[in-house]
Amino acid sequence: MLEQKLIDQLRIHTDHKDAENKRNYWANQTMEERNQIYENTPYQMPAILYFADSSSVLFMSLHNESANDYIHYHDFFELIYVIKGSPVGMINDQEVELQDGNLCIMNPNAIHYFKKYSDETDLILNILLPKDLF
């Protein structure tokens, strides 16, 4: 019960922060720039979406099924912690099977996505860290 309350609170907080950052980012992009971003595969996710101001030292979010098959990379570290389930990811064309309690550390510029993840059976916490933190 307590675990579910914490998960629900984290989802509310991160969804709000994620939406706010994306609104601010996209407001400064022309339509041509927006189209160009989505035409590129894999997609380079800009750090500004998650580290909007210099005081941001990390960004946390819960993975969701709608982000599956979204091939992307970024210039910051990503920690993937499996709270429950057995999702399967692809990292630089290598299949990675994860399970409860696994922690995967993603280097900057690693091309990745999840090929098997279900909101019903899996739960992943993503922790994003800017590379200048290290």
C-alpha positions in Angstrom: 0.0 0.0 0.0 2.7 2.5 1.0 4.8 1.5 -2.0 1.9 2.2 -4.4 1.3 5.6 -2.7 5.0 6.5 -3.2 4.8 5.4 -6.9 1.7 7.4 -7.5 3.2 10.5 -5.9 6.4 10.1 -8.0 4.4 9.7 -11.2 2.4 12.9 -10.4 5.5 14.9 -9.7 7.6 13.7 -12.6 4.7 13.9 -15.1 4.1 17.5 -14.1 7.8 18.5 -14.3 8.3 16.6 -17.6 5.3 18.4 -19.1 6.5 21.8 -17.9 10.0 21.3 -19.3 8.6 20.1 -22.7 6.2 23.0 -22.9 9.1 25.5 -22.3 11.4 23.7 -24.8 8.8 23.4 -27.6 7.7 27.0 -27.2 11.1 28.1 -28.5 11.2 25.8 -31.5 10.0 26.7 -35.0 7.7 24.2 -36.8 10.6 23.4 -39.1 12.9 22.6 -36.2 10.2 20.4 -34.6 9.7 18.4 -37.9 13.4 18.0 -38.3 13.8 16.5 -34.8 11.1 13.9 -35.4 12.4 13.0 -38.9 15.7 11.9 -37.4 15.9 8.3 -36.2 17.4 7.7 -33.8 16.1 10.8 -32.1 18.6 12.9 -30.1 16.8 13.9 -26.9 18.0 17.4 -25.8 19.2 17.7 -22.3 17.2 21.0 -21.9 14.0 18.9 -21.7 15.2 17.5 -18.3 17.7 20.0 -17.0 16.0 23.3 -17.8 17.9 25.3 -15.3 21.4 25.1 -13.9 20.2 24.0 -10.5 18.8 20.7 -11.9 21.2 17.9 -10.9 18.9 15.0 -11.7 15.6 14.2 -13.2 13.5 11.2 -12.2 10.5 9.7 -14.0 8.7 6.4 -14.3 8.9 4.7 -17.7 5.6 4.3 -19.5 4.5 1.9 -22.3 3.9 4.8 -24.7 7.6 5.4 -24.9 8.4 1.8 -26.2 10.0 1.6 -29.6 11.1 5.2 -29.3 14.7 4.9 -30.5 16.8 7.7 -29.0 20.0 8.8 -27.4 21.1 11.8 -25.4 24.3 13.4 -24.0 23.6 12.6 -20.3 23.7 9.5 -18.2 20.5 7.5 -17.5 20.1 5.1 -14.7 17.4 2.5 -15.2 16.1 0.8 -12.0 13.7 -2.1 -12.4 11.2 -1.9 -9.5 9.2 -4.8 -10.8 8.9 -7.0 -13.9 11.2 -8.2 -16.6 11.4 -5.6 -19.4 13.7 -6.1 -22.4 15.7 -3.2 -23.8 17.9 -2.7 -26.8 21.2 -0.8 -26.1 23.4 -0.1 -29.1 21.8 -3.1 -31.0 22.3 -5.5 -28.0 19.3 -7.0 -26.3 19.4 -6.5 -22.5 17.0 -8.6 -20.4 16.3 -6.9 -17.0 14.5 -8.1 -13.9 13.4 -6.9 -10.5 16.1 -5.0 -8.7 18.4 -4.6 -11.7 20.2 -1.3 -12.2 21.4 -0.4 -15.7 23.7 2.5 -16.2 23.4 4.0 -19.7 26.4 6.0 -21.0 25.8 9.3 -22.9 25.0 8.7 -26.6 24.0 5.1 -26.2 21.2 4.4 -28.7 18.4 2.6 -26.8 14.7 1.8 -26.4 12.5 -0.8 -24.8 11.2 -3.6 -27.1 9.3 -5.3 -24.3 7.6 -3.3 -21.5 4.1 -3.3 -20.2 2.6 -0.9 -17.8 0.6 -3.8 -16.3 3.6 -6.0 -15.4 6.7 -3.8 -15.4 7.8 -0.7 -13.5 11.0 1.2 -14.2 12.4 4.3 -12.5 14.5 6.4 -14.8 17.1 8.7 -13.2 18.8 11.2 -15.6 22.1 12.8 -14.6 23.9 15.5 -16.6 27.4 14.4 -17.7 29.1 17.4 -16.2 28.1 16.1 -12.8 31.0 13.7 -13.0 
